[in-house]
Amino acid sequence: MRFCTFVSTIALWPPMCNAGMRELQVGTAKGLKMVVSGHGEGRSATKAYGLPPEQTIFGRSAVMYSIHQKVQKILATDVPILIQGENGTGKGLLAQYIHCHSVSSSGAFVKVNCAAIPGALLESELFGYEKGAFTDSFGSKPGYVETAHRGTLFLDEIADLDMSLQAKILQLLQDGRFSRIGDQEQRRAETRIICATNRNLQTEIDAGRFRYDLYYRINVIDIRLPSLRERREDIKGLVEYFLEQLTARFDRTVPPISTETMRFLREREWHGNLRELENCVARYVILGSEDVFCNELAEKGRPSSTFGATASEVIPLKRATKHAIRATERRLILNALQENRWNRRKAAETLNISYRALMYKIREANLSAKRPRNGNSRNAAEKKNPPAE
């Protein structure tokens, strides 16, 4: 039996391996639909499947390089994989990549969002049913598990699965057997199962909402995708990829994003991760103005008083961008000093800059180079040295 884990993708990173594949819309109970995809023969390169280039998927950051190395080692195996990470980190994209390059790539890929379908309905959708199994079941219907035979079954948001269904998934993982609703016959499915979640499953287990035995079944290989804040080195490449895709999609021509603005993008928190970054680039492409693009980001990133202007005052782009970058740098430096007990050399290492560069930036940000003596160090520093204008 072959198993795995999977996740949702952002709009421009296709949810299925497009080239060399067919997509089938299969009607299901209550009018729901599932998307099933089958592969063509002889395709292995990333681009052949309609995925972004491999260097775009994994970037250049150390943390993503480590994930890439791990993924390469598991492609030829059939063990279950659990992909964890915040919303929008590209869990679905990684699962798609694994499927397209794995031993299950010749079979269908079936994606199921466990959070989007009610538990009672989800059981029939997963395992299928026989005629007369319940009201309005006028015929037999195979479920997602059968459709994904010798392919991949992606269970997205696995933490939202009902406890009763968790038990059935556990049985499927243990012996590869299941039964349709209303049928006593045991069926077999060689299905690779990929699971994904944005929650801490250990916390869910402690709260009694997730089975510990299922957790250990799906967690043979665990991959934690980092947030965009943890892989800032990859932002430039991602922005360039989104620009290329979006300008083609909307048939627009826009100037390349300036170095100053790109630096600003790298310093943002990006709580929406890849989705938020893509949306920002889409707004820039659609509106065609870096002024609007940067001012909107600046307004989200800093209070209006930061720029020394009233709500009705027009703020020049360069001034807004300059203030936003300085404010972000100041906050990061202050955080690093605070976390390292005001040890400047350790703070420089944390920020991945030289000690000399840190001292220059401390002076530029009007921060004290020494730890404040009175009260909370962070509050005292803010009180003594308000954001520079």
C-alpha positions in Angstrom: 0.0 0.0 0.0 1.2 3.5 -0.8 0.6 6.6 1.2 1.4 10.4 1.4 0.2 14.0 2.4 -1.0 17.0 0.5 -2.1 20.7 0.7 -3.8 23.7 -1.0 -2.1 26.0 -3.5 -2.3 29.6 -4.4 -4.0 30.8 -7.6 -1.0 31.0 -9.9 0.5 27.8 -8.8 -1.9 25.3 -10.5 -3.6 22.8 -8.2 -2.9 20.0 -10.6 -0.1 19.0 -13.0 -1.6 20.6 -16.1 0.6 19.4 -19.0 0.1 15.8 -20.0 -2.9 15.5 -17.8 -6.7 15.3 -18.1 -9.2 16.8 -15.7 -12.5 15.1 -15.0 -15.4 16.7 -13.1 -17.1 13.9 -11.3 -20.6 14.6 -10.0 -21.2 13.7 -6.3 -24.0 13.8 -3.8 -25.7 17.0 -3.0 -24.3 18.6 -6.2 -20.7 18.7 -4.9 -17.9 18.2 -7.3 -14.4 16.8 -6.9 -11.6 17.4 -9.3 -9.8 14.3 -10.5 -6.7 14.4 -12.7 -4.8 11.7 -14.5 -1.3 11.9 -15.9 0.0 11.3 -19.4 3.1 9.2 -19.9 6.8 10.0 -19.9 6.8 13.4 -18.2 9.1 14.2 -15.3 10.4 17.7 -15.6 8.7 20.2 -13.3 7.7 22.6 -16.2 6.1 19.6 -18.0 3.5 19.4 -15.3 2.6 23.1 -15.4 4.4 23.8 -12.1 6.7 26.7 -11.5 10.4 26.1 -12.1 12.0 24.1 -9.4 14.1 27.0 -8.3 11.0 29.1 -7.8 9.3 26.4 -5.8 12.2 25.9 -3.4 13.9 29.2 -3.7 17.4 29.9 -2.4 17.0 30.1 1.4 18.7 27.6 3.6 15.4 26.3 5.1 13.9 25.6 1.7 17.1 24.0 0.5 16.8 21.6 3.4 13.2 20.8 2.5 14.2 20.2 -1.1 16.9 17.7 0.0 14.4 15.9 2.1 11.7 15.8 -0.6 14.2 14.3 -3.1 14.9 11.4 -0.7 11.2 10.5 -0.3 10.0 10.7 -3.9 10.8 7.1 -4.6 9.1 5.9 -1.4 5.4 5.3 -0.6 5.3 6.3 3.0 2.8 8.8 4.4 3.8 12.4 4.5 2.4 15.2 6.7 2.9 18.8 5.5 2.4 21.4 8.1 2.6 25.2 7.9 0.7 28.5 8.1 -2.1 29.3 5.6 -0.6 30.4 2.2 2.8 28.9 2.7 2.5 26.7 -0.4 1.6 23.3 1.2 -0.5 22.4 -1.7 2.2 23.3 -4.2 4.7 21.1 -2.4 2.2 18.2 -2.3 1.5 18.7 -6.0 5.3 18.5 -6.7 5.6 15.4 -4.6 2.7 13.7 -6.5 3.9 14.6 -9.9 7.4 13.2 -9.3 6.5 10.2 -7.1 5.8 6.6 -7.8 2.1 7.5 -7.8 2.3 10.1 -10.6 0.7 7.8 -13.2 -2.5 7.6 -11.2 -5.2 10.1 -10.4 -4.8 12.9 -7.9 -7.9 13.5 -5.8 -8.1 16.5 -3.5 -10.5 16.6 -0.6 -10.9 19.6 1.7 -12.0 18.1 5.0 -13.1 21.5 6.4 -15.4 22.3 3.5 -17.6 19.2 3.5 -19.8 18.3 6.5 -18.8 15.1 8.3 -21.9 13.0 7.5 -21.6 13.9 3.8 -17.8 13.5 3.8 -18.0 9.9 4.7 -20.1 9.0 1.7 -17.9 11.1 -0.5 -14.7 9.5 0.7 -15.8 5.9 0.7 -18.8 5.8 -1.7 -22.1 4.2 -1.1 -24.4 1.5 -2.4 -28.0 1.8 -3.7 -30.4 2.2 -0.8 -27.8 3.0 1.8 -29.6 6.1 2.7 -32.5 8.4 1.5 -32.0 9.5 -2.1 -29.2 7.0 -2.8 -30.8 5.7 -6.0 -27.6 4.1 -7.3 -24.1 3.1 -6.3 -21.2 5.5 -6.4 -17.5 5.0 -5.8 -15.8 7.5 -3.4 -12.7 9.5 -3.5 -10.6 6.6 -2.2 -11.6 4.3 -5.1 -11.0 7.1 -7.6 -7.5 7.6 -6.2 -6.6 3.9 -6.5 -2.9 3.7 -7.5 -2.8 7.5 -7.4 -2.8 10.1 -4.6 -5.5 11.1 -2.2 -4.9 14.5 -0.7 -6.6 15.2 2.6 -6.4 18.9 3.1 -7.1 20.4 6.6 -6.9 16.9 8.1 -7.4 18.4 11.6 -11.0 19.1 10.7 -11.8 15.5 10.2 -14.5 14.0 12.5 -13.3 11.5 15.0 -15.5 8.7 13.4 -13.9 9.4 10.0 -10.5 9.5 11.6 -11.0 5.9 12.6 -11.9 4.8 9.1 -8.9 6.7 7.6 -6.7 4.9 10.2 -8.1 1.5 9.0 -7.4 2.5 5.4 -3.8 3.3 6.3 -3.3 0.1 8.4 -4.5 -2.5 5.9 -5.6 -0.7 2.7 -9.2 -1.9 3.2 -12.5 0.0 3.3 -16.2 -0.5 2.7 -18.8 1.6 0.9 -21.7 2.8 3.0 -24.4 0.2 2.9 -22.1 -2.6 1.7 -20.5 -5.4 3.7 -17.9 -6.1 1.0 -14.3 -5.2 1.9 -12.5 -3.4 -0.9 -8.8 -2.7 -1.3 -7.2 0.6 -2.4 -3.6 1.2 -3.2 -3.8 4.9 -2.5 -1.1 7.3 -1.6 -2.4 9.6 1.1 -1.0 13.1 1.6 -2.3 15.1 4.6 -1.9 18.8 5.3 -2.8 21.1 8.2 -2.2 24.6 9.5 -2.8 23.5 13.1 -0.6 22.0 15.7 -1.8 18.4 15.8 -0.1 17.7 19.1 -2.3 20.4 20.6 -5.4 18.9 18.9 -4.5 15.5 20.4 -4.1 16.9 23.9 -7.5 18.6 23.5 -9.1 15.2 22.5 -9.9 16.3 18.9 -7.4 14.2 17.0 -6.5 10.5 17.4 -2.9 10.0 18.5 -2.7 6.7 16.6 -3.8 8.3 13.3 -1.2 11.1 13.9 1.6 8.6 14.1 0.3 6.8 11.0 0.3 9.9 8.8 3.4 11.4 10.3 6.1 9.0 9.0 7.7 11.9 7.2 6.9 15.4 8.6 7.6 18.5 6.5 7.1 21.9 8.1 6.9 24.7 5.5 8.3 28.0 6.8 6.4 31.2 6.6 7.5 33.9 4.1 9.0 35.8 7.1 11.4 32.9 7.6 12.6 32.8 4.0 12.9 36.5 3.0 15.7 35.6 0.6 13.1 34.0 -1.7 10.8 37.0 -2.0 12.6 38.6 -4.9 12.4 35.4 -7.0 8.7 34.9 -6.1 7.9 38.5 -7.0 9.6 38.1 -10.4 7.7 34.9 -11.0 4.3 36.4 -10.0 5.1 39.5 -12.2 5.8 37.3 -15.2 2.6 35.2 -14.7 0.3 38.1 -13.9 1.4 40.4 -16.7 0.7 37.5 -19.1 -2.6 36.7 -17.5 -3.9 40.2 -17.5 -2.2 41.2 -20.7 -0.5 44.1 -19.1 3.0 45.7 -19.3 4.4 47.2 -16.2 7.9 48.4 -15.2 10.0 46.2 -13.1 9.7 46.8 -9.4 12.4 49.2 -8.2 15.2 48.1 -5.9 14.0 50.4 -3.1 10.5 48.9 -3.3 11.8 45.3 -3.5 13.8 46.0 -0.3 10.6 47.2 1.3 8.8 44.0 0.3 11.5 41.9 1.8 11.1 43.6 5.2 7.3 43.1 5.4 5.8 40.6 7.8 3.6 38.9 5.2 1.2 37.2 7.5 -0.8 35.9 4.5 2.5 34.5 3.1 2.5 33.6 -0.6 -1.1 34.4 -1.1 -0.7 37.9 0.3 2.5 38.5 -1.8 0.7 37.3 -5.0 -2.2 39.6 -4.3 0.1 42.6 -3.8 1.8 41.9 -7.1 -1.6 41.5 -8.8 -2.7 44.9 -7.6 0.5 46.4 -8.9 0.0 44.8 -12.3 -3.7 45.7 -12.5 -3.3 49.3 -11.3 -0.1 49.8 -13.2 1.3 52.3 -10.7 4.1 51.6 -8.1 2.9 54.8 -6.3 -0.4 53.2 -5.4 1.2 49.8 -4.8 3.8 51.2 -2.3 1.4 53.7 -0.6 -1.1 50.9 0.1 1.6 48.7 1.6 3.0 51.6 3.6 -0.4 52.4 5.1 -0.9 48.8 6.2 2.6 48.6 7.6 2.7 51.8 9.6 0.3 54.2 11.4 -0.3 57.4 9.4 1.5 59.5 12.1 4.7 57.8 11.0 4.9 59.9 7.9 4.3 63.2 9.7 1.2 63.9 7.5 -2.5 64.4 8.1 -5.1 62.0 6.6 -5.8 64.6 3.8 -2.2 65.3 2.9 -0.7 63.7 -0.2 2.5 61.8 0.8 5.2 61.5 -1.9 6.0 57.9 -2.8 9.8 58.1 -2.0 9.1 59.7 1.3 6.5 57.1 2.3 8.7 54.2 1.2 11.8 55.7 2.9 10.0 56.1 6.2 8.4 52.6 6.0 11.8 51.0 5.3 13.5 52.9 8.2 10.7 52.1 10.5 10.9 48.4 9.7 14.6 48.3 10.1 14.4 50.1 13.4 11.8 47.6 14.7 13.9 44.6 13.6 17.1 46.0 15.2 15.2 46.8 18.4 13.8 43.2 18.5 17.3 41.7 17.9 18.8 43.8 20.6 16.0 42.9 23.0 16.2 39.2 22.3 20.0 39.2 22.7 20.0 41.2 26.0 21.5 44.2 24.2 24.6 42.2 23.0 25.3 44.0 19.8 27.6 41.3 18.3 24.9 38.6 18.8 22.3 41.0 17.5 24.4 41.5 14.4 24.6 37.7 13.9 20.9 37.4 14.3 20.3 40.0 11.7 22.9 38.5 9.4 24.8 41.8 9.1 28.3 42.9 10.2 28.8 44.5 13.6 30.0 47.7 11.9 26.8 47.8 9.8 24.7 47.3 12.9 26.3 50.2 14.8 25.7 52.4 11.8 22.1 51.5 11.6 21.7 51.9 15.4 22.9 55.5 15.0 20.8 56.1 11.9 17.7 54.8 13.7 18.5 57.0 16.7 18.6 54.0 19.0 20.7 53.7 22.1 23.6 51.4 21.7 23.4 50.3 25.3 20.6 48.6 27.2 18.3 51.1 28.9 18.6 50.9 32.7 15.1 52.0 33.8 11.9 50.0 33.2 11.2 47.6 30.4 14.1 47.9 27.9 11.8 47.9 24.8 9.4 50.5 26.2 12.3 52.6 27.5 14.0 52.6 24.2 10.8 53.6 22.4 10.2 56.4 24.9 13.7 57.7 24.7 14.0 57.4 21.0 10.8 57.8 19.1 10.8 56.7 15.4 13.0 59.0 13.3 11.3 61.2 10.9 
